[in-house]
């Protein structure tokens, strides 16, 4: 079908006949690989082009990621390394190809390039990622600091000299290099190492474009990868954003696409009318363009969605002895399709947009169409009523209100907003970086119909007859402010501390901040964290209390050693604790609260004062209770570390290490020797 019914869309034409776009971005099923395959055929037949086209394997990407991981956890240190690795590969492969041209011998650099290939020739058949991994492995044998690795790569491959020599050879032969890479999401995760691989490739493309060098890289990127790159890369808006082509499909384009497929499948090449072709396949309620639009409601306006839907519907029709589909066939298929689309959404954005899986579940069994105020209140309730017993729920803390949660769902096309002018519902299907945060509470919203079956959405006559409008513009006209993604929000929470006044004026805000930090750092380990849960007339008013689930080594240790099933976090919005603060916490430690309590205090220093050490020691030895003072910079550091996930729980590790310090150093008793040993003369 890709050969006989390929649609030469405007996006394809732009990539084929211009060099304006280096990044082709689209969600799953938007046709990235189809365009890659067609362009590969076209450029391969172009005698003036040297084509480098690859689709990396998952094991190759994993190998390169594993080599980068020990070097650094900072994107800005890893990207220069990956940029030089990609550059070396481009130059070597291009040099190898250009030497085969009959005009190559006339180049002034022919001798140098031939000798260069003898020294650095690439093994035939080796892929780009495999070559990058092999080059890096060889450089790492020298055991250099990460800052010196890019320079070592540049020196080993004589990047500057080779670049000038290759440029001369390409000009002499009249050739240009086209480097295309697809399926870069193999074994990919939105973490520093994988994003640095993509970022290095993107920076290489930007370098060649700025220098007007005759190498034209085209990188096919999935939307969630592109989002992560935008978060990590400080040069995103300068080098990448303006040279991006987003694959866009609307009802007209998809109807043209399906008609072309049907002409081949039904042998109707001589039928010019697309409507007539469609009507030879669809019957009754699905007749004409209106019937096709009815089918599209069960999709996300992507080619793969509508193909799967119609293929399975046709199978249902054939089982009933019919050769044309009807509405019942589509309905029977729509449930499975809906579940697959919902799972695709969660997989694609689970680690990029915080809490998307939890937010989506809040719509189960609800009405399809609701005023925005009801949807936002419902999302707010989800966050407030969650017991945070699952570590996945920690991302709920990153949103300050239901409006921001709604914004996240709007940005990925899950929910749409009614356009007051046209009366249609507008959906973002391109994963745009801008989204709604505030809007009129009376504005109607709609869960996208393709998710109705999976979530048992209740459908009224009004919601069942809606008109959808796809909004594929990068700038969303309804946006009031941009939504910050997970990494940006993790950086924002520690920064919020600076805006909280110290002392009594900011005490309530500081308590709320501590509650958010506890939920964010210890969800799954500590459940049902609450602010001031004790009754208003109770003698003791504890600030933050959470139930110890004993699911991790540190909190299991707290329960086994100190009997604390309910863990206390007292919040003190000043720099130095007083004796009364320690006595207050000591009074709280009884019964289910055990003999262990935590006091979070303000201050720039992450260490304990001498007074705090003395009080901690006194309470422990006189009352057998351990009061752990945690300066707020420790929690802030743990939150920042969440931006670069590690193989271990950094907050768990830090708390365990902090308690070990208190037990081993603060509580250790020093004994003065009773006498001195005389040294023998």
NUKOL-163872 format. One record per residue (C-alpha): residue in one letter; x, y, z negated. Coordinates in steps of 0.2 Angstrom, whole numbers, plus 2048, in hexadecimal, padded with zeros to 3 digits. Layout:
<atoms>
a, X, Y, Z $
...
</atoms>
This chain:
<atoms>
x, 800, 800, 800 $
x, 80E, 80C, 7FC $
x, 814, 809, 80E $
x, 803, 80A, 817 $
x, 7F9, 815, 80C $
x, 806, 822, 805 $
x, 7FF, 833, 802 $
x, 80B, 841, 807 $
x, 805, 84D, 7FA $
x, 80B, 85F, 7F8 $
x, 817, 859, 7EA $
x, 81F, 84C, 7F5 $
x, 821, 859, 803 $
x, 829, 865, 7F7 $
x, 836, 857, 7F1 $
x, 839, 851, 803 $
x, 83C, 862, 80C $
x, 842, 86E, 7FE $
x, 84F, 86D, 7F1 $
x, 846, 878, 7E4 $
x, 841, 86A, 7D8 $
x, 84D, 85F, 7CE $
x, 841, 858, 7C1 $
x, 831, 84F, 7C6 $
x, 826, 84D, 7B6 $
x, 816, 843, 7B4 $
x, 80D, 838, 7A8 $
x, 80C, 825, 7AA $
x, 803, 821, 7BA $
x, 805, 831, 7C3 $
x, 80F, 82A, 7D1 $
x, 821, 82F, 7CD $
x, 828, 81E, 7D3 $
x, 81D, 81E, 7E3 $
x, 825, 82F, 7E8 $
x, 836, 828, 7E3 $
x, 834, 819, 7EE $
x, 82E, 823, 7FD $
x, 83C, 831, 7FB $
x, 849, 823, 7FA $
x, 843, 81C, 80B $
x, 843, 82D, 813 $
x, 854, 833, 80D $
x, 85C, 822, 811 $
x, 857, 825, 823 $
x, 85F, 837, 823 $
x, 871, 836, 82A $
x, 875, 846, 822 $
x, 871, 840, 811 $
x, 87B, 836, 805 $
x, 86E, 82D, 7FA $
x, 871, 828, 7E8 $
x, 861, 820, 7E2 $
x, 85F, 816, 7D2 $
x, 852, 80F, 7C5 $
x, 85C, 80B, 7B6 $
x, 859, 7FA, 7AC $
x, 854, 7FA, 79A $
x, 864, 7F1, 795 $
x, 86F, 7FE, 79D $
x, 867, 80C, 794 $
x, 868, 803, 784 $
x, 87B, 800, 786 $
x, 87E, 813, 78A $
x, 873, 818, 77B $
x, 87C, 80C, 76F $
x, 88D, 814, 774 $
x, 887, 826, 771 $
x, 87E, 822, 761 $
x, 88E, 821, 756 $
x, 895, 831, 75D $
x, 88A, 83E, 756 $
x, 878, 842, 751 $
x, 878, 853, 759 $
x, 871, 856, 76A $
x, 87D, 864, 76E $
x, 88C, 859, 76B $
x, 886, 84A, 775 $
x, 87F, 853, 785 $
x, 890, 859, 78B $
x, 896, 847, 78A $
x, 888, 841, 794 $
x, 889, 84F, 7A1 $
x, 89B, 84B, 7A5 $
x, 897, 838, 7A6 $
x, 889, 83C, 7B3 $
x, 894, 848, 7BC $
x, 8A2, 83C, 7BE $
x, 896, 82F, 7C5 $
x, 88E, 83B, 7D1 $
x, 89F, 840, 7D7 $
x, 8A7, 82F, 7D9 $
x, 898, 827, 7E2 $
x, 897, 836, 7EE $
x, 8A9, 836, 7F1 $
x, 8A8, 823, 7F5 $
x, 899, 826, 801 $
x, 8A1, 835, 80A $
x, 8B1, 82C, 80E $
x, 8A7, 821, 81A $
x, 8A2, 82F, 825 $
x, 8AB, 831, 836 $
x, 8B0, 843, 833 $
x, 8B7, 840, 822 $
x, 8C9, 83F, 828 $
x, 8C8, 851, 82E $
x, 8C6, 857, 81C $
x, 8D5, 85F, 814 $
x, 8D1, 855, 804 $
x, 8D0, 844, 80D $
x, 8E1, 83E, 806 $
x, 8DD, 843, 7F4 $
x, 8CC, 83B, 7F4 $
x, 8D2, 82B, 7FB $
x, 8E0, 82A, 7EE $
x, 8D3, 82F, 7E1 $
x, 8C7, 821, 7E5 $
x, 8D6, 814, 7E4 $
x, 8D9, 81A, 7D2 $
x, 8C7, 81C, 7CD $
x, 8BC, 812, 7D9 $
x, 8AB, 80C, 7D3 $
x, 8A7, 7F9, 7D3 $
x, 89B, 7F6, 7E1 $
x, 889, 7F3, 7DB $
x, 88C, 7FB, 7CA $
x, 87E, 807, 7C5 $
x, 87F, 819, 7BF $
x, 87B, 815, 7AC $
x, 886, 806, 7AC $
x, 895, 811, 7B3 $
x, 891, 81E, 7A6 $
x, 892, 811, 799 $
x, 8A2, 809, 79F $
x, 8AA, 81B, 7A1 $
x, 8A5, 81F, 78F $
x, 8AB, 80F, 788 $
x, 8BC, 812, 78F $
x, 8BD, 823, 789 $
x, 8B8, 81D, 777 $
x, 8C7, 812, 776 $
x, 8D2, 822, 772 $
x, 8C7, 825, 763 $
x, 8C5, 837, 766 $
x, 8B9, 843, 75C $
x, 8A9, 846, 765 $
x, 8AE, 858, 76A $
x, 8BD, 852, 774 $
x, 8B4, 844, 77E $
x, 8AD, 850, 78B $
x, 8BE, 857, 78E $
x, 8C5, 845, 78F $
x, 8B9, 840, 79C $
x, 8BC, 850, 7A7 $
x, 8CE, 84D, 7A6 $
x, 8CE, 83A, 7AA $
x, 8C3, 83D, 7B9 $
x, 8CB, 84E, 7BF $
x, 8B9, 855, 7C0 $
x, 8BE, 866, 7C6 $
x, 8CA, 861, 7D3 $
x, 8BF, 853, 7D9 $
x, 8B0, 85F, 7DA $
x, 8B9, 86B, 7E6 $
x, 8C0, 85D, 7F0 $
x, 8AF, 855, 7F2 $
x, 8A7, 865, 7F7 $
x, 8B3, 868, 805 $
x, 8B0, 856, 80B $
x, 89D, 858, 80B $
x, 89F, 868, 815 $
x, 8AA, 860, 821 $
x, 89E, 852, 824 $
x, 88E, 85C, 823 $
x, 887, 851, 816 $
x, 87E, 854, 806 $
x, 87B, 848, 7F7 $
x, 86A, 844, 7F1 $
x, 86A, 83B, 7E0 $
x, 859, 834, 7DA $
x, 855, 82C, 7C9 $
x, 845, 824, 7C4 $
x, 83F, 81A, 7B5 $
x, 84B, 823, 7A9 $
x, 83E, 81E, 79B $
x, 845, 80C, 79A $
x, 849, 809, 788 $
x, 847, 81B, 784 $
x, 842, 824, 774 $
x, 840, 836, 770 $
x, 850, 836, 766 $
x, 861, 83F, 767 $
x, 86B, 832, 771 $
x, 85E, 82E, 77E $
x, 859, 840, 781 $
x, 86B, 845, 782 $
x, 86D, 839, 791 $
x, 85E, 841, 79A $
x, 865, 852, 794 $
x, 876, 84F, 79C $
x, 86E, 84A, 7AC $
x, 864, 859, 7AC $
x, 872, 865, 7A9 $
x, 87C, 85C, 7B7 $
x, 86E, 860, 7C3 $
x, 86D, 872, 7BC $
x, 880, 874, 7BF $
x, 87F, 86E, 7D1 $
x, 871, 87A, 7D5 $
x, 879, 889, 7CD $
x, 889, 886, 7D7 $
x, 87F, 882, 7E7 $
x, 889, 872, 7E8 $
x, 882, 866, 7F5 $
x, 87C, 859, 7E9 $
x, 869, 859, 7E6 $
x, 864, 84F, 7D7 $
x, 851, 84A, 7D5 $
x, 84D, 843, 7C3 $
x, 83C, 83B, 7C1 $
x, 837, 83E, 7AF $
x, 828, 838, 7A4 $
x, 81F, 846, 79B $
x, 823, 840, 78A $
x, 836, 840, 78E $
x, 834, 851, 795 $
x, 82C, 858, 785 $
x, 83A, 851, 77B $
x, 847, 858, 786 $
x, 83F, 869, 784 $
x, 840, 868, 771 $
x, 853, 863, 771 $
x, 85A, 86D, 77F $
x, 85D, 87F, 77C $
x, 860, 882, 78E $
x, 84F, 87B, 793 $
x, 846, 88B, 799 $
x, 856, 891, 7A2 $
x, 85C, 881, 7AB $
x, 84D, 875, 7AC $
x, 83C, 87D, 7AA $
x, 83C, 887, 7BB $
x, 841, 878, 7C5 $
x, 834, 86C, 7C0 $
x, 826, 865, 7CA $
x, 818, 85D, 7C1 $
x, 80E, 850, 7CA $
x, 7FC, 856, 7CB $
x, 7EC, 84D, 7D0 $
x, 7DA, 854, 7D2 $
x, 7CA, 84C, 7D8 $
x, 7CD, 851, 7EA $
x, 7DF, 84A, 7EA $
x, 7D9, 839, 7E2 $
x, 7CB, 837, 7EE $
x, 7D6, 839, 7FC $
x, 7E2, 82D, 7F4 $
x, 7D5, 81F, 7F1 $
x, 7CE, 822, 803 $
x, 7DF, 81E, 80A $
x, 7E1, 80E, 800 $
x, 7CF, 809, 805 $
x, 7D3, 80B, 817 $
x, 7E1, 7FF, 817 $
x, 7D8, 7F2, 80B $
x, 7C8, 7F2, 814 $
x, 7D0, 7F4, 826 $
x, 7C7, 804, 829 $
x, 7D5, 80E, 831 $
x, 7CA, 814, 83F $
x, 7BD, 81C, 833 $
x, 7C2, 82E, 831 $
x, 7B6, 834, 823 $
x, 7BC, 831, 812 $
x, 7AA, 831, 80B $
x, 7A5, 823, 817 $
x, 7B4, 819, 812 $
x, 7B0, 81B, 800 $
x, 79E, 816, 803 $
x, 7A3, 805, 80B $
x, 7AB, 801, 7FA $
x, 79E, 809, 7EE $
x, 78C, 808, 7ED $
x, 77C, 80F, 7E4 $
x, 781, 81B, 7D6 $
x, 793, 81B, 7DC $
x, 78F, 821, 7EE $
x, 797, 831, 7F5 $
x, 7A3, 83D, 7EC $
x, 798, 83E, 7DD $
x, 79A, 82B, 7DA $
x, 7AC, 82C, 7DB $
x, 7AC, 83B, 7CF $
x, 7A2, 82F, 7C3 $
x, 7B0, 822, 7C4 $
x, 7BD, 830, 7C1 $
x, 7B6, 833, 7B0 $
x, 7BD, 823, 7AA $
x, 7CF, 828, 7AF $
x, 7DC, 835, 7AA $
x, 7DC, 83B, 7BC $
x, 7EB, 831, 7C0 $
x, 7ED, 825, 7CF $
x, 7F1, 816, 7C5 $
x, 7E1, 818, 7BA $
x, 7D5, 819, 7C9 $
x, 7DE, 80B, 7D2 $
x, 7DC, 7FF, 7C3 $
x, 7CA, 804, 7C0 $
x, 7C5, 801, 7D2 $
x, 7CE, 7F1, 7D4 $
x, 7C7, 7E9, 7C4 $
x, 7B6, 7F0, 7C9 $
x, 7B7, 7E8, 7DA $
x, 7BC, 7D7, 7D1 $
x, 7AC, 7D9, 7C7 $
x, 7A2, 7DC, 7D7 $
x, 7A9, 7CD, 7E0 $
x, 7A4, 7C2, 7D1 $
x, 792, 7C7, 7D3 $
x, 793, 7C3, 7E6 $
x, 794, 7D6, 7EC $
x, 7A1, 7DE, 7F7 $
x, 79D, 7F0, 7F0 $
x, 79F, 7F6, 7DF $
x, 791, 7FE, 7D4 $
x, 790, 808, 7C4 $
x, 78E, 7F7, 7BA $
x, 79F, 7F1, 7C1 $
x, 7A8, 801, 7BB $
x, 79F, 801, 7AA $
x, 7A5, 7EF, 7A7 $
x, 7B7, 7F3, 7AB $
x, 7B7, 804, 7A3 $
x, 7B9, 7FD, 791 $
x, 7C9, 7F4, 794 $
x, 7D0, 803, 79E $
x, 7CB, 80F, 790 $
x, 7D4, 804, 783 $
x, 7E4, 804, 78F $
x, 7E3, 817, 792 $
x, 7E2, 81A, 77F $
x, 7F0, 80F, 77B $
x, 7FB, 817, 789 $
x, 7F7, 828, 781 $
x, 7FD, 822, 770 $
x, 80C, 81A, 776 $
x, 811, 829, 781 $
x, 810, 836, 774 $
x, 810, 82D, 763 $
x, 822, 832, 760 $
x, 821, 843, 768 $
x, 811, 84A, 762 $
x, 80F, 847, 750 $
x, 800, 83E, 749 $
x, 7F8, 83B, 75A $
x, 7F2, 829, 756 $
x, 7EA, 82E, 746 $
x, 7E1, 83D, 74E $
x, 7DA, 833, 75C $
x, 7D3, 826, 74F $
x, 7C9, 834, 747 $
x, 7BE, 835, 757 $
x, 7B8, 823, 755 $
x, 7A5, 821, 755 $
x, 7A3, 834, 757 $
x, 799, 83E, 764 $
x, 7A2, 841, 774 $
x, 79D, 854, 774 $
x, 79F, 85F, 765 $
x, 7A2, 871, 760 $
x, 7B4, 875, 75D $
x, 7B1, 879, 74B $
x, 7AB, 867, 747 $
x, 7B9, 85F, 750 $
x, 7C6, 86A, 747 $
x, 7BD, 867, 736 $
x, 7BD, 854, 739 $
x, 7D0, 854, 73D $
x, 7D3, 85E, 72E $
x, 7CA, 852, 723 $
x, 7D5, 844, 72B $
x, 7E4, 84C, 725 $
x, 7DD, 850, 713 $
x, 7D6, 83F, 710 $
x, 7E4, 835, 716 $
x, 7ED, 82B, 708 $
x, 7FD, 82C, 711 $
x, 800, 819, 70D $
x, 806, 817, 71F $
x, 817, 81E, 724 $
x, 80F, 823, 735 $
x, 803, 82F, 72C $
x, 812, 83B, 726 $
x, 810, 844, 737 $
x, 7FF, 84B, 731 $
x, 809, 856, 725 $
x, 811, 85F, 734 $
x, 800, 867, 739 $
x, 7FA, 875, 72E $
x, 7E8, 874, 733 $
x, 7DB, 86B, 73E $
x, 7DD, 879, 74B $
x, 7EF, 873, 74E $
x, 7EA, 861, 74F $
x, 7DD, 865, 75C $
x, 7EA, 86E, 766 $
x, 7F5, 85F, 766 $
x, 7E7, 854, 76D $
x, 7E2, 861, 77A $
x, 7F4, 862, 780 $
x, 7F4, 850, 785 $
x, 7E3, 84F, 78D $
x, 7D9, 846, 780 $
x, 7CD, 854, 77C $
x, 7C7, 862, 788 $
x, 7BF, 873, 785 $
x, 7B0, 87A, 78E $
x, 7B3, 888, 79A $
x, 7A6, 895, 797 $
x, 7A7, 89C, 7A9 $
x, 7A5, 88C, 7B3 $
x, 79D, 881, 7A6 $
x, 7AA, 873, 7A9 $
x, 7B5, 86B, 79C $
x, 7C7, 86F, 79E $
x, 7D4, 861, 79A $
x, 7E7, 862, 79B $
x, 7ED, 853, 7A3 $
x, 7FF, 859, 7A6 $
x, 805, 859, 793 $
x, 808, 86B, 794 $
x, 812, 873, 786 $
x, 805, 880, 782 $
x, 7F5, 87C, 77A $
x, 7E6, 883, 770 $
x, 7E8, 887, 75E $
x, 7DA, 892, 75B $
x, 7C9, 894, 764 $
x, 7B7, 898, 760 $
x, 7AF, 88B, 755 $
x, 7A0, 88B, 760 $
x, 7A9, 886, 770 $
x, 7A4, 875, 776 $
x, 7B2, 867, 777 $
x, 7B1, 856, 77F $
x, 7BB, 846, 77C $
x, 7C2, 841, 78D $
x, 7B5, 834, 794 $
x, 7C3, 828, 798 $
x, 7C5, 825, 785 $
x, 7B3, 823, 781 $
x, 7B2, 810, 782 $
x, 7C1, 80D, 778 $
x, 7BC, 818, 76A $
x, 7A9, 814, 76A $
x, 7A5, 826, 76E $
x, 792, 829, 76D $
x, 78C, 830, 77D $
x, 77D, 83C, 77F $
x, 774, 841, 78F $
x, 77D, 851, 78F $
x, 78F, 84A, 78C $
x, 78C, 83C, 799 $
x, 789, 849, 7A7 $
x, 798, 854, 7A4 $
x, 7A3, 85C, 7B2 $
x, 7B6, 85A, 7AE $
x, 7C3, 867, 7B4 $
x, 7D5, 862, 7B4 $
x, 7E1, 870, 7AF $
x, 7F2, 86C, 7B5 $
x, 7F9, 87E, 7B3 $
x, 809, 87F, 7A8 $
x, 802, 88F, 7A0 $
x, 7F1, 88B, 798 $
x, 7E6, 89A, 799 $
x, 7DD, 895, 789 $
x, 7ED, 895, 77E $
x, 7EE, 8A0, 770 $
x, 7FF, 89A, 76A $
x, 80B, 88B, 76E $
x, 809, 87B, 764 $
x, 81A, 876, 75C $
x, 81E, 864, 75E $
x, 825, 858, 752 $
x, 837, 85D, 751 $
x, 833, 870, 751 $
x, 827, 86D, 743 $
x, 833, 863, 739 $
x, 83F, 872, 73A $
x, 831, 87E, 735 $
x, 82C, 876, 725 $
x, 83C, 879, 71C $
x, 83C, 88B, 723 $
x, 82B, 88E, 71B $
x, 834, 88E, 70A $
x, 83C, 89F, 70E $
x, 82A, 8A7, 70F $
x, 825, 8A1, 6FE $
x, 828, 8AE, 6F0 $
x, 832, 8A7, 6E2 $
x, 82A, 8A7, 6D0 $
x, 818, 8A7, 6CC $
x, 811, 8B0, 6DB $
x, 816, 8A2, 6E7 $
x, 814, 893, 6DB $
x, 804, 88D, 6E3 $
x, 80C, 88E, 6F4 $
x, 81B, 885, 6EE $
x, 811, 877, 6E6 $
x, 808, 875, 6F7 $
x, 819, 874, 700 $
x, 81F, 867, 6F4 $
x, 80F, 85C, 6F8 $
x, 812, 85E, 70A $
x, 824, 859, 708 $
x, 820, 849, 6FD $
x, 813, 844, 70A $
x, 81F, 846, 719 $
x, 82E, 83E, 711 $
x, 826, 830, 707 $
x, 816, 82A, 710 $
x, 815, 818, 70F $
x, 820, 817, 700 $
x, 815, 823, 6F6 $
x, 802, 823, 6F9 $
x, 7F4, 82E, 6F5 $
x, 7FF, 83D, 6F1 $
x, 7F4, 84B, 6E9 $
x, 7F6, 85C, 6E2 $
x, 7F0, 85E, 6D0 $
x, 7E6, 84F, 6D0 $
x, 7E2, 84F, 6BD $
x, 7D1, 855, 6B7 $
x, 7D0, 868, 6B4 $
x, 7CE, 866, 6A2 $
x, 7DC, 859, 6A0 $
x, 7EA, 85D, 693 $
x, 7F7, 85A, 6A0 $
x, 7F6, 861, 6B2 $
x, 803, 859, 6BC $
x, 807, 862, 6CD $
x, 809, 854, 6DA $
x, 806, 841, 6D6 $
x, 808, 833, 6E2 $
x, 805, 820, 6E0 $
x, 815, 816, 6E1 $
x, 811, 808, 6EE $
x, 823, 800, 6EA $
x, 825, 7FC, 6FD $
x, 837, 803, 6FE $
x, 846, 7FF, 6F3 $
x, 848, 810, 6EB $
x, 835, 811, 6E5 $
x, 835, 7FF, 6E0 $
x, 844, 803, 6D5 $
x, 83B, 811, 6CD $
x, 82C, 806, 6C9 $
x, 836, 7F7, 6C3 $
x, 843, 802, 6B9 $
x, 837, 80F, 6B2 $
x, 825, 808, 6B4 $
x, 81F, 817, 6BE $
x, 810, 812, 6C9 $
x, 80B, 824, 6CA $
x, 819, 82F, 6CF $
x, 81A, 842, 6C9 $
x, 821, 850, 6D3 $
x, 821, 860, 6C9 $
x, 824, 870, 6D3 $
x, 82E, 87E, 6CB $
x, 82F, 88E, 6D6 $
x, 83E, 895, 6CE $
x, 851, 891, 6CE $
x, 855, 88B, 6BD $
x, 84A, 87F, 6B2 $
x, 847, 884, 6A0 $
x, 846, 878, 691 $
x, 833, 879, 691 $
x, 833, 873, 6A3 $
x, 83C, 863, 69E $
x, 831, 861, 68E $
x, 821, 863, 699 $
x, 827, 855, 6A5 $
x, 82B, 84A, 697 $
x, 81A, 84C, 690 $
x, 812, 846, 6A1 $
x, 81C, 836, 6A1 $
x, 811, 829, 699 $
x, 806, 81A, 69E $
x, 805, 818, 6B1 $
x, 811, 827, 6B3 $
x, 81F, 81C, 6AB $
x, 82F, 824, 6A6 $
x, 834, 82C, 6B6 $
x, 830, 83E, 6BC $
x, 836, 849, 6CA $
x, 838, 85C, 6C8 $
x, 83A, 866, 6D9 $
x, 841, 877, 6D6 $
x, 846, 886, 6E1 $
x, 858, 88C, 6E4 $
x, 865, 88C, 6F1 $
x, 870, 87F, 6E9 $
x, 86D, 86D, 6EB $
x, 877, 869, 6DB $
x, 871, 868, 6C9 $
x, 876, 875, 6BC $
x, 87F, 871, 6AC $
x, 86F, 875, 6A2 $
x, 865, 869, 6AD $
x, 871, 85C, 6AA $
x, 871, 85E, 697 $
x, 85E, 85D, 697 $
x, 85D, 84E, 6A2 $
x, 869, 845, 697 $
x, 861, 84A, 687 $
x, 84F, 844, 68D $
x, 856, 834, 693 $
x, 860, 82F, 683 $
x, 853, 836, 677 $
x, 843, 831, 67F $
x, 848, 824, 68C $
x, 841, 82E, 69B $
x, 849, 833, 6AB $
x, 845, 844, 6B1 $
x, 84D, 846, 6C2 $
x, 850, 858, 6C8 $
x, 84F, 85A, 6DB $
x, 855, 86B, 6E1 $
x, 849, 86F, 6F0 $
x, 858, 870, 6FD $
x, 859, 85D, 6FB $
x, 847, 85B, 701 $
x, 84A, 868, 70F $
x, 859, 85E, 715 $
x, 84F, 84E, 715 $
x, 842, 856, 720 $
x, 84E, 85D, 72C $
x, 856, 84C, 72E $
x, 845, 845, 734 $
x, 848, 84E, 744 $
x, 855, 841, 749 $
x, 84F, 830, 743 $
x, 85C, 825, 73C $
x, 85C, 812, 739 $
x, 859, 815, 727 $
x, 84D, 820, 71D $
x, 858, 82F, 719 $
x, 84C, 836, 70B $
x, 84C, 824, 703 $
x, 85F, 824, 704 $
x, 861, 836, 6FD $
x, 855, 833, 6EF $
x, 85E, 823, 6EA $
x, 86F, 82B, 6EB $
x, 869, 83A, 6E1 $
x, 862, 82F, 6D3 $
x, 872, 825, 6D3 $
x, 87C, 835, 6D0 $
x, 871, 839, 6C1 $
x, 872, 828, 6BA $
x, 885, 826, 6BD $
x, 88B, 837, 6BA $
x, 87F, 842, 6B0 $
x, 879, 834, 6A4 $
x, 88B, 82D, 6A2 $
x, 891, 830, 690 $
x, 8A3, 835, 68F $
x, 8AD, 82F, 67F $
x, 8BC, 837, 679 $
x, 8CA, 82B, 674 $
x, 8CC, 828, 661 $
x, 8DF, 828, 663 $
x, 8EC, 82B, 670 $
x, 8F8, 81D, 675 $
x, 90A, 821, 673 $
x, 914, 81F, 682 $
x, 923, 814, 680 $
x, 934, 81D, 681 $
</atoms>
